[in-house]
Amino acid sequence: MNKMSTVSYYLCENPLSTSDENAYMARVKNALTLDQDDLIEVMLGKNTTVTRQDIVVVLDLLKESIKEQVLAGNTLLTDIFKARVSIKGGFTDYSDEFDSDRHKVCVNMNAATEFKKDLAYSAKLDRIKENNNAPMLKQVYSYATKSYTTELSAGGLITIKGGYFYSDGEETSVYLKKDGVGDIVPITMIHTVSDSNILCNLPNDVEAGDYKLYVSHGEGDDAKGDYLKSMITIS
């Protein structure tokens, strides 16, 4: 397994930005996803005096010990993480008891502060070109007018034309962004998604005005998206 020495990133338009200062945002390009077996292989490569079974035993003991101590109500603070439990939900009075229908046991785990600082300080960055699998918007077809247009009606059935709309295992999302305000309106009535077409209905209750149309697939820092270059006007 290759040693990852740099964090690769690329820039893309920021769909939530309302200022030129934050018009673009950085996306970290995922390299590998490692499971516990992969991590064991990495550890074996760093220390030839231990065996795979040694590491498996230690990891199992670590997991068992963490579970035991956290469920005893203790707070764990290690070099890597902090863990504790809390209880969510209100109680009617002092004599009220825990009720699983109203209350929930929450496990809180966070990276240790010094560990996060060390990771950030040690990171080496490498800017790359934007992922070419990001959605690419070209035009919008309105079934009401039977034409390609940017003049649309609330609730109208449309097809968004472009490319890279479908990504296996990732959800495709469509949004409207109100011009000059920054309000984000999700388009939830999506009927079909192919690599080059999205068939959907605009929201019935969307306010009239000018909007940017945005399509993305994936979630969080892994999301990739694009705007339609022209504004659309909804009446």
N, C-alpha and C positions, 0 to 999 in steps of 0.2 A: 504494500500500500504506500502510495507516494506521500511524502511529507508536504503538507500545505504550509507554505511560508508567507503567502500574501493573501490579503482580502481583496478580491476583484469586485469592482463596482462600476456602474454606468449611470448616466444622468437621463432623466425623463421629465416630461412636463408634470407639474404638480397640480392635480385637478382641484385641490382645495384652496389653492393660493388666490388671494385677492390683491397681491402686490407684486411688482416687478422684482423685488428683492428676493422673493421666494418662488419665482416662476418655475424653477426646476428643482428636482429633488434627487438624491442619490439612492439607488437600489443596489443592494449587495447581491451578486450573482452566486447562487448556491453551487457548491462544488459536489461534495459527497454527503450522503446521509449515513452515519455510522450507527450500528446497533452495538449491543454489549459485546458480542463476539468479535466485532471489528476492533473495539476498544481494547479487548484482551490481546489481540494480535499486535496492536501498537505498543502495549505495555511489554509484551514479550520481546519486542525489538529493542526496547530500552534497557532491559536487564536480562542477561543470559543465565543468571544464577537461579532464577525461579522458573517453575514449570507452569503450564496452562492450568493444571489442577490446583496448584498453589493459589493462583490468582482467582480462580472460580470460588475456592473455599473462602478466601478473604472477602470477596464481593458479597457472597451469600451471608457471611457473618455480619458484614457491614449493614446490609439491608435488614437483617433480622434485628440487629441491635438498634438501628434507627427507629424501626417500627415499635419496638418494645419501649424505648425511652419516650418517644413522642406520645404514645398512647397512655403513658403514665403521667402525662401532663407536663413533662419536662420540656424545656427549650434547648435545642441543640444548636451550638454555634461552632462550626468547623472552619477550616481554612478555605473551604469551597462553598458551603451553603449554611443557611440558618433555617431551622424548621421548628414549628410548634403547631398546636391545634387551638382553635377558637370555636365558639358556638354562636351561630347566627340566628336571630329571631328574638322577639320581645316576650317578656313574661308579665302576666296580668297583675300579680302581686307577689309578696315575699314567699308565700306558700306554694306558688305555682311550680310545677315540675316540668322536666324536659318532655316534650311531645314530638315525636318524629314527623307528625303532620304539620307542625308549626315551627319546628326548630331543625337546625342542620349543623352537623359537625364539619367544620372546614379545616383543611390541612393547608397551612401557609408555609411555603418553601420559597426562599429567595437566595440568590447568589450572595455570598459574603462580600462586603464592601471592598475590602482590600483585594480580593480575587478579581472583582470587576475592574478595579483600577489597574491591576497588573495586566489584565487582558487588553484593556484599551491602550495602555502605555506601550505594550509589546507589539501591537498590531502594525503590520506593514501593508500599505495600500497600493493597489494597481488599478488605474482607470482603464476600462475596456470600452469597446463600442457597444451600443445598446443592443440588447437581445433582439434578433430579427424575427423572433416568434411572437412579438408583441402585436396585439390587434391593430389593424390598419383600416381606418374608415375612409370611404370614397364618396358615397352619395346615399340619399334616402328616397325610397319610392313610396308614394302615397296611394293607397287603394281608393281613397275618396275622389281624387282628381285623376287617377290613373296616369300619373306622371312622376318624373324625378323632380323634386322640389324641396325648398326649405320653408315653404309656407304650409303649416300643418294645423290640425284642429285637435283640441283636447279629446282624448278617448279614441282618436283615429287609429286605424290599423295601418302599420307601415312595415316595410322591409328595409333594414340597414344593410347596405352593400359594402363589401370590403374584402379583407383577408385575415387569416390567422385568428378567426373568432372562436374556433373550437380547440380546446386543449384537453386531452384525455385526462380525466381525474380531477380537473379544475372547473369550478363553477364560473360561467360567464355572467357578468353583471353589466347593466346598462343604467346610466344616470343622466339627468339633466342638471345643468348648473346655471342658475339665474344670472344673467349678465349684470355686472356691477353690484351684486348683492352677496354672492357667494353661497346662497342657499343650494343644498344638494337635494334633488328629487329623484328617488329611485324609480325605475320602470320595472314593476314586478310582474306584469302580465306578459311574460315571454313564452311564446308558443313553441318555436323550434329554433335550434341553433346549428348551423353547419359551418364549415370552414370559411365560407364567403357570404353567408346570409344570416340575418337575425330577423325572424318574424315576431312582431310584438305589437301591443296596443299602448299608446300613450295613456297616462293616468287621466281619468275622467275629471278629477278635481284640480288639475294643474292650472295655476294662474296664467292668464294671458301675458305674453311678453317674449323677450328674446332670450335664448338659451344656448349654451354650449352642450353638444351631445358627446357623451363619453362612454367608451366600452372598455371593460377590463376582464381579465380572467386570473384566477388565483386570489389569495387573501394575504393581508398584512404586507410585510416587506417583500414577499415573493410576487405580489400582484404586478401585472404588466398591462398597460392600457394606452389608449390613444383618443384624441379628440377628432371630431369632424372639423375640417378646416374652416367651413363657413358656419356662421351662426344660423340657428333655426328660429323661426317666429311662430309662436303658438297663439291661436285665437280661440 
